[in-house]
């Protein structure tokens, strides 16, 4: 599909891709507005979707929004535009995290991201056991290059390093489970079948826990009387990758989110399943330990990847499109159907 007009169909395509991005607890902490004069999509943080216990500094929120920005870039390339991204463009407006301007691609411009468009809809977090079959080195190298293209780093450790990262993740999971405030916050984003909020993690998408305890999947349900899968045997030797940046500023979090999504889409296009292990990142000392004590190495997220069943879909809300304050009604918000149809 090729178009150069920013019409309602193009806007719907852009937003459908953007909101397909992963977000912590499926909070979907973003809002989008169209400025037709500059042909730019404004990407804002949604203050209603914050996690004060789990994410007090909004780092995970920025990662989530960064992933949505990358999906916008992919969709823009699919529609024939070269997206020009400005991060944190207005210091006086802290909720405005980025603008994505839709420009004509130059003949000698960078390699387009349009080949990743089909992977946007197919990417789902898989919280189930993987087979243990190693992902080929060529694919891992492509994932590492994807992170580097977004000014971030992806490190795939050896077996000893993997066990260390998983132990730290397990420590974060244990702390979360014993913290009443964090437990209540996480469970507040767990949704029952048919609840229809458009946000949160459906019980049906929670997945199983590892019976051996080697892979520390997040336990959303705890002792709640809700349907859940029995514990299963996960892969004996998990493959993980650590996303990290050299600095730890807001713009670095947004870049890390774009790197995360670039890596996830490359993996999806290659038939590799992924899930995110964020528990250790939610505790200052554990997050520092994930970096191995090295300076200028700021861990952002741990990715588990491998071969296995496709992850379940999570819902998307219908409230993400907002009119630009200076331009009147936004075609993205017409009829409230842009995000609702996703």
N, C-alpha and C positions, 0 to 999 in steps of 0.2 A: 504494500500500500504506500503510495507516494502522494503527498500533498504539501502545498506551501501556504495554504490559508489556515489561519487560526480560527476555524469554525467550531461549532458545537461538537461535531464528530471527532475532530482532532483533539479538542480539550478532553473529551471523554476518554479517548485512547490514552492520553498523557496521565490523567488522574487514575484510571484503572490500573495502570502500571505502577504508579507511585504508591498507591495504598496496598499493593500486593507485597510490599517490603515486610520483612520481619520486624517485630518490635518487642521489647521486654514485656512479658505477661500479656502480649497482644493488646497493649494499651493504645496503639495507633496515635502517638502524641503529636500529630501534625495537622496543619491547616494550609490550604492552598488558595491563592487568589491570582487572577489574571490581570495584568496591566497591558491593555491592548496597544497603548501608545508606544511602549518600548518592546512589545512582543515578548514579555517576560512573565514567567510563573514565579510568584512569591511563595516561599516556603516558610511557614511559621510554626513555632512550637505551640502546642495547645496546653495552656496552663491547667486545664481540668484533668489532664491525663498524667499527672505527676505521681511519683511513688516516693513520698517523703521518708519512709523508713528504708526502703531498698535502695533508693537512688537520690540521696539528699542533695548531691551537688549537680544533678541532672546530666551526669556523664552518659549514662545508659540511654537517656532520652535523646541526647545528641547523636549517639551511635545509630539509634533507630531512625531519626530524621535523615542522617547521612545515607542510610540504605535506601530511603525513599527518594532522595536526590539522585542517587545513581540510577534507580529505575526510571526516573524522569528523563535522564540523559539517554538511556537505552531507547525509550519510546520516541523521544525527539529524533534520534538517529533513524529509527524505523520509518518515521514520517518524512524524512528527507531534510531535516535540519541539522545544523551543527550547534549543540547546546554550549553556551558560554556561562559558566557558573561563577558567581561571586559569593563567597562565604562571609557571613556577618557584615553585610553591606552598610548597615546603619547603626552606629554606636549608640544612638539615642533610642533605639527600638530593639531591646534585647531579645524579644520574641521573634524578630525577623532573622531567621538563621541563614537564608540564602535566597538568591534570585537566579533563575535559570532562563537566560535570554535565548530565544529561538532565532538563529541566524542562518544564512545560506552557507553551506559548506564550501570551503575553498578547494580548488582542484588538487592542491598539494597539501591539504590539511591532514590532521592525524587520522589514524585508522578508525573507521566507524565502529560503533558498538552495536549496530543493528543486528548482527548475527546472534546476539544474545536475547533478542526480543522474545522468541518462543519459549525460552527458559524461564521468563518472568512468571508466567502463569503456572508453569509446571513445578516451580520450586516450593517445597513444603518441608517443614522441619519434621524429621523422623525420630520419634522417641522410642523406637523399637530396637531389638538386637540386630546387629549386622552379622554378616556371614564370617568375617575374619579374613576374607580374601584380600590381600594387599592391593591397594590402588597403585597402578603402574607409575613408575617414576616420571614418565613423560607428562602425565596428568598433574602430578604433584608440582612439577616444575612450572607448568602453565598456571597453576593456582598461585604459586609464589610470585610469578611475574605479574599476575593481575593485581596483587596487593601492592607491589612496587610501583605499578603504573599510577596508583592513587596516593603516592607519597607515604606509604605505610610499609610494614614488613610482616611477612608470614614465616614463622619458624616451625618446621616439622622436626621434633626431637627424636632421638633414638629411644630404645625401650626403657632405659634407665631414666631418661628425662621425661618420658611419657608417664611413667609411674609416679615420679615426683609431682608433676602437674596434677595428676588425678588425685593424689593424696591431699594436696592443697585444696582441690575442688571439694573433696569429701569433707574436709575440715570446715569449709564454708557451708556446706549443706547441713552438717551437724549443728553449727552455730545458728543457722537460720531456723532449724526445726525447734530449737530450744529457746528462741526469742519470741515471746508472745506477740509483740507488735508486728514483727516481720511476718510471722505465720498468719496472723489475721489479715494483713495487707495482701499477701499472696493469695489466700483463699478467697478474698473479696473479688478477685479477678477470675475465679473459677465459675463457670456458667453451666447450669443444668440444661439438658436437651429441651429445645423449644423455648428457651428463655427469651431469645430474640433481641438482645441488647446490641448485637453487632460488635461488641468488644469482649476481651477476655479469652480464656482458654476453655473450650468445651470439655466436659468430663470425658467425652468420647475421644478426645485428641490428646489426653494426658499421657498415654502410653504406659509401659510397664517399668518396674524397678528391676535392677539386676540382682538376682538371687545370691550371687557370689559377693556382691558389694564392690567389685572391681571398678565398675563404671558408675559414678555417682550422679544418676539422673535426678532432677529436681522432683521432690515429692510434694505435689500441690494439695493432695487430699488428706494425708496424715491419717488420723483416726476418724475422719468424717464418714458417716454412713452413706456413702455414695458408691455406685457401681464402679469397679475398677478391675483391671487385668491382674491376674496373679503374677507374682515375681517370676521372671524368666532368666535363663542363662544367656548373658550377653557374650560378645566376642572375648576370647581370652586375651588377645593382644590388640587393644584398641589403637586406632590411628587418630592422632590429634594434631592440631596446628594452632599456634599461638599468634594472634594478631597483636602487634605492638607498634608504637610510634616513638620517635626520638624525643618528643615533647608532650606535654600533658595540658595543653590549652584547649579552649572550646573549639577552635578551628581544627585542632588535631583530632578531637573526638569526631567531628564531622567528616574529616578525611578517613578516619578509621572505619566509620560506618559505610562510606563508599567503597573502601577496600574490602570490607566484609561482604557486601553484596556482590561486588565484582567476583570475588572468590566463590561465593555460593552459586552464582549463575554459571561460572565456568564448570564447577563440579556438576551441576544439574545437567548442563549440555552434554557432559561426558558420561551421564548415567550414574553418577556418584551421589549417595544420600548424605545428608548433613544434619547435625543438631548442634545447638549452642549450649555450652557449659559456662555459666556466668557467676556461679555462687561465690567463688573465691574473690572475684572482682568487687564484691559488695562489702569487703572488710579490708581496711587500709593495710594492715600488716600482711594479710594473705596475698593481697594484690601485689605488694612490693616483693614478696617472696616469689611470686610467679615470674618476676623478671630476673630471678637468679642473682639478685644483689648487684646487678650492673647499672651504672649510672646512664642516664639518657636512654633508658629502655623502659618505656611505660606500657605495661600490659593493658590490653583493652578487652579481649575476649578469647575464649578457648573454643575451637571448633572441633567436634568429633565428626569423622567422615569415614565412609566405607560403602560397601554394597549391602543392600537389604531391601525391605519393603518400603514403598512410598509412604511418606508422612500424610497424616490426615489434614484436610483443609481446615483453616480457622476462619471465623466470620470476619466480615469487614463492615464498618459502619457507613451510614448514609449522610454523615454530617461534615465531611471534610472540605467541601467546596464552599468558599466564601467570596462575596463580591469584593472587588477592589474598591477601596474607599473613594477613589476619585473618578471611577468609571461607570458607576451605575450597576445594573444587574449583570452578573457574570453568567455567560452561557453555560459554565460548568454547573451552576446551581439551578438551572431551569428545570422546574418540575421535581427537583430533589432526586433525580434519577441517576446522576452520574456515578456516584459511589454505590448507590443502592443496587445497581445491576451487577455488581462485581461478585 
